[in-house]
Amino acid sequence: MHITSDEKKAESALHQHFIDRGIAVLGAGNMGSALLKGIINAKLTPPQKITACGVHLDKLQKLSEQWKVNHTLNLVDAVQSSEIVLLCVKPQTLPKVLNEIKNSVRSEQLMISIAAGVKISFIQQALGQEVAIVRSMPNIASTVDEGATAVAFGQFVSEEQQRIAISIFEAVGEVVVVQEEQLDAVTGLSGSGPAYVYMVIEALVDGGVKMGLSREVAMKLAIQTVLGSAKLVKESQLHPAILRDQVTTPGGTAINAIHELESHGLRSMLINAVATATKRSEELSKLISRV
Ligand SMILES: NC(=O)c1ccc[n+]([C@@H]2O[C@H](COP(=O)([O-])OP(=O)(O)OC[C@H]3O[C@@H](n4cnc5c(N)ncnc54)[C@H](OP(=O)(O)O)[C@@H]3O)[C@@H](O)[C@H]2O)c1
């Protein structure tokens, strides 16, 4: 039986964990507000139990009005009123935020960080106590509920807290669990991946324009081709090479184009891109998480 992605989403929603606990979103920016929206839409916790925190009151007020959540400029108030703390500020801001909240953090709280490159050991040391820490690497597609997130668990994270963290990221897409050391590779693949796919879309549009299509028509076709192809791989669960073979008729258009792509090393280029981004992530992580 063919299961559609909507059916899978509905099935996964049934298994999602009803959290019903206070959640503080420290840094309700692009990613923080995407998670906040996902948590509310998936009914993981009621909006009245969510507190958004940032530095610009006007932005927080808008978010609060739209999603009926609490808001505060005070990090300590947000942490004290919550059981789960989402650390969603920029990596360079995180040390300052951790320093500000460290005396208010309670050992039973769950800290979930999305800050790229900041190690669990760094957060642990900055907070100065044994606390449950989940480190994650979501991607920008979380803002449209199609995110790809990897999570790694610190040593004090209970099974219940693991399920909570997974449910939060499942509310905005797909989740995998990895060892913390693998998060650099995750950054190289899915964290930075949207940038590669945008380049592919842009180039396909230019190809269409070169061959006489209007930019508007080419854009519509390119976007839907990437979206539809990804959906088909996901839903059919067939290897991409099998799907490629299925659309490659002998002597036809696709095999001629594939020959062109192979002769310019498309696959090696993408493999190298992921490897290079992974190395850069390792370098940046060392700089950010010096302990
Ligand atoms: N964007 C991505 O694709 C992506 C992917 C993976 C991981 N991440 C990680 O997600 C995190 C957030 O990225 P983003 O793109 O969402 O950034 P962003 O939109 O700039 O959000 C950062 C938020 O932090 C708030 N903030 C700044 N200083 C603060 C402070 N002292 N106390 C409380 N809040 C403070 C800002 O408040 P104001 O809005 O009031 O200025 C803003 O809302 C980063 O650590 C990044 O590494 C991002």
The ligand as a Tripos MOL2 file, in Angstrom:
@<TRIPOS>MOLECULE
LIG
   48    52     1     0     0
SMALL
NO_CHARGES

@<TRIPOS>ATOM
      1 N1         19.1210   29.6440   10.4460 N.am      1 LIG1
      2 C1         19.5010   28.3820   10.1950 C.2       1 LIG1
      3 O1         19.3960   27.8590    9.0950 O.2       1 LIG1
      4 C2         20.0300   27.5440   11.3170 C.ar      1 LIG1
      5 C3         20.2300   26.1630   11.1120 C.ar      1 LIG1
      6 C4         20.7180   25.4090   12.1810 C.ar      1 LIG1
      7 C5         20.9880   26.0040   13.4030 C.ar      1 LIG1
      8 N2         20.7860   27.3320   13.5520 N.ar      1 LIG1
      9 C6         21.0960   27.9440   14.8460 C.3       1 LIG1
     10 O2         19.9490   28.5970   15.3140 O.3       1 LIG1
     11 C7         20.3280   29.6610   16.1540 C.3       1 LIG1
     12 C8         19.4730   30.8790   15.8310 C.3       1 LIG1
     13 O3         19.6500   31.2190   14.4800 O.3       1 LIG1
     14 P1         18.5810   32.1370   13.7360 P.3       1 LIG1
     15 O4         18.8810   32.0400   12.3070 O.co2     1 LIG1
     16 O5         17.2000   31.8280   14.2340 O.co2     1 LIG1
     17 O6         19.0230   33.5750   14.3030 O.3       1 LIG1
     18 P2         18.1330   34.8740   14.5980 P.3       1 LIG1
     19 O7         16.9300   34.9180   13.7280 O.co2     1 LIG1
     20 O8         19.0630   36.0390   14.5930 O.co2     1 LIG1
     21 O9         17.6220   34.6330   16.1050 O.3       1 LIG1
     22 C9         18.4010   34.8790   17.2170 C.3       1 LIG1
     23 C10        17.4830   35.4250   18.2790 C.3       1 LIG1
     24 O10        18.2500   35.6190   19.4660 O.3       1 LIG1
     25 C11        17.7400   36.7760   20.0930 C.3       1 LIG1
     26 N3         18.7600   37.2870   21.0050 N.ar      1 LIG1
     27 C12        19.9220   37.9270   20.7240 C.ar      1 LIG1
     28 N4         20.5990   38.2260   21.8630 N.ar      1 LIG1
     29 C13        19.8150   37.7670   22.8760 C.ar      1 LIG1
     30 C14        19.9470   37.7800   24.2730 C.ar      1 LIG1
     31 N5         21.0020   38.3250   24.8730 N.pl3     1 LIG1
     32 N6         18.9500   37.2230   25.0180 N.ar      1 LIG1
     33 C15        17.8680   36.6690   24.4310 C.ar      1 LIG1
     34 N7         17.6930   36.6360   23.0980 N.ar      1 LIG1
     35 C16        18.6480   37.1800   22.3480 C.ar      1 LIG1
     36 C17        17.4220   37.7230   18.9870 C.3       1 LIG1
     37 O11        16.4760   38.6420   19.4690 O.3       1 LIG1
     38 P3         15.8880   39.8510   18.5740 P.3       1 LIG1
     39 O12        15.1000   39.1970   17.4700 O.co2     1 LIG1
     40 O13        15.0010   40.5610   19.5270 O.co2     1 LIG1
     41 O14        17.0550   40.6310   18.0750 O.co2     1 LIG1
     42 C18        16.8390   36.7620   17.9420 C.3       1 LIG1
     43 O15        15.4500   36.6300   18.1190 O.3       1 LIG1
     44 C19        21.8220   29.8870   15.9490 C.3       1 LIG1
     45 O16        22.5280   29.4450   17.0770 O.3       1 LIG1
     46 C20        22.1610   29.0250   14.7510 C.3       1 LIG1
     47 O17        23.4500   28.4540   14.8540 O.3       1 LIG1
     48 C21        20.3030   28.1120   12.5570 C.ar      1 LIG1
@<TRIPOS>BOND
     1     1     2 1
     2     2     3 2
     3     2     4 1
     4     4     5 ar
     5     4    48 ar
     6     5     6 ar
     7     6     7 ar
     8     7     8 ar
     9     8     9 1
    10     8    48 ar
    11     9    10 1
    12     9    46 1
    13    10    11 1
    14    11    12 1
    15    11    44 1
    16    12    13 1
    17    13    14 1
    18    14    15 2
    19    14    16 1
    20    14    17 1
    21    17    18 1
    22    18    19 2
    23    18    20 1
    24    18    21 1
    25    21    22 1
    26    22    23 1
    27    23    24 1
    28    23    42 1
    29    24    25 1
    30    25    26 1
    31    25    36 1
    32    26    27 ar
    33    26    35 ar
    34    27    28 ar
    35    28    29 ar
    36    29    30 ar
    37    29    35 ar
    38    30    31 1
    39    30    32 ar
    40    32    33 ar
    41    33    34 ar
    42    34    35 ar
    43    36    37 1
    44    36    42 1
    45    37    38 1
    46    38    39 2
    47    38    40 1
    48    38    41 1
    49    42    43 1
    50    44    45 1
    51    44    46 1
    52    46    47 1
@<TRIPOS>SUBSTRUCTURE
     1 LIG1         1 GROUP 0 **** ****
